[in-house]
């Protein structure tokens, strides 16, 4: 998918010499990785707020510590014995979720969450790691 997007953005003559990231900015597009991360955060929001039709008991664990710095819905990162578990969706999304500001994670609706996340990413774009996880800058 990204290969196609890279080639398609080079079709525009005045953007040909720009880097891929700069071409995406000029065209107001996001990378496939950022789109995936956004989808994962939306699914996390829906799960935590009971908006999914799927019951996945124990998928996430809310941190009960009332002294959490960032959000009231801070998630606990579980320890696993295998490196394969780190690719499991609920594990790799925890750090990114916990770094989101309170006004985003406490949004009242899914659309409010999406809009606030998109607005936040304009000034605080996520740093996407091409390995097995994606995270926001601290």
C-alpha positions in Angstrom: 0.0 0.0 0.0 2.7 2.4 0.9 4.6 1.7 -2.3 1.6 2.7 -4.3 1.1 5.8 -2.2 4.8 6.8 -2.7 4.6 6.4 -6.5 1.2 8.2 -6.7 2.5 11.2 -4.9 5.5 11.5 -7.3 3.1 11.8 -10.2 2.6 15.5 -9.4 5.5 17.3 -11.1 6.0 20.1 -8.5 6.2 17.5 -5.7 8.6 15.0 -7.3 11.7 16.3 -5.7 10.3 16.4 -2.2 10.7 13.7 0.4 7.8 11.2 0.8 6.9 12.7 4.2 6.9 16.3 2.8 4.7 15.2 -0.2 2.2 13.7 2.3 2.1 17.0 4.2 1.6 19.1 1.1 -1.2 16.8 -0.1 -2.7 16.6 3.4 -2.4 12.8 3.4 -1.3 10.4 6.1 0.9 7.4 5.9 -0.6 3.9 6.0 1.1 3.4 9.4 -0.5 6.5 10.8 -3.9 5.4 9.4 -3.5 2.0 11.1 -2.5 3.7 14.4 -5.5 6.0 14.2 -7.8 3.0 13.7 -6.3 1.1 16.6 -6.8 4.1 18.9 -10.4 4.4 17.7 -11.0 0.7 18.5 -9.4 1.2 21.9 -11.7 4.1 22.6 -14.8 2.1 21.5 -13.8 -0.8 23.6 -13.1 1.2 26.8 -16.4 3.1 26.3 -18.6 0.0 25.6 -19.2 1.1 22.0 -18.2 -2.3 20.4 -20.7 -5.1 19.9 -17.9 -7.5 20.8 -17.3 -8.5 24.4 -13.6 -9.1 24.9 -13.4 -9.5 28.6 -10.0 -8.4 30.0 -8.6 -7.1 26.7 -7.4 -4.0 28.5 -6.8 -3.3 32.2 -7.4 0.2 33.5 -4.8 1.5 35.9 -6.6 2.0 39.2 -3.9 4.4 40.5 -5.7 7.7 41.1 -2.4 9.6 40.8 -1.9 9.0 37.1 -0.3 11.9 35.4 -1.9 11.9 32.0 -5.4 10.5 31.8 -8.2 9.0 33.9 -8.3 6.0 31.5 -4.6 5.1 31.8 -4.0 1.5 30.7 -1.7 -1.0 32.4 1.0 -2.6 30.3 1.0 -6.4 31.0 4.2 -8.4 31.2 4.6 -11.2 28.7 7.3 -13.9 28.4 7.5 -13.9 24.6 8.4 -11.2 22.2 5.5 -12.3 20.0 3.1 -11.0 22.5 4.4 -7.5 22.0 2.8 -7.5 18.6 -0.6 -8.2 20.1 -2.9 -5.2 19.6 -3.7 -4.5 23.3 0.0 -4.6 24.2 1.4 -2.3 21.5 -1.3 0.3 21.8 -1.0 0.9 25.6 1.9 3.3 25.5 0.4 5.3 22.7 -3.0 5.5 24.5 -1.4 6.5 27.8 0.4 9.4 26.1 -2.8 11.0 24.8 -4.1 14.1 26.6 -7.1 13.8 28.9 -9.4 15.8 26.7 -9.0 13.2 23.9 -9.4 10.0 25.9 -12.4 11.4 27.8 -14.3 12.5 24.7 -18.0 11.8 25.0 -18.5 10.3 21.5 -16.5 8.4 18.9 -16.6 11.4 16.5 -15.4 13.8 19.2 -12.5 11.4 19.9 -11.6 11.3 16.2 -11.8 15.0 15.8 -9.7 15.7 18.9 -7.1 13.1 17.9 -6.8 14.6 14.4 -6.5 18.1 15.8 -3.9 17.0 18.3 -1.9 15.3 15.6 -1.6 18.5 13.6 0.7 20.0 16.2 1.9 16.7 17.8 2.3 14.2 14.9 2.9 10.6 16.0 6.3 9.1 15.6 5.8 5.8 13.8 8.3 3.1 14.3 8.5 0.7 11.4 9.4 -2.2 13.6 6.7 -3.9 15.6 5.2 -1.0 17.5 4.0 2.6 17.0 4.2 5.3 19.6 3.8 9.0 20.2 6.8 11.1 21.2 7.0 11.5 25.0 
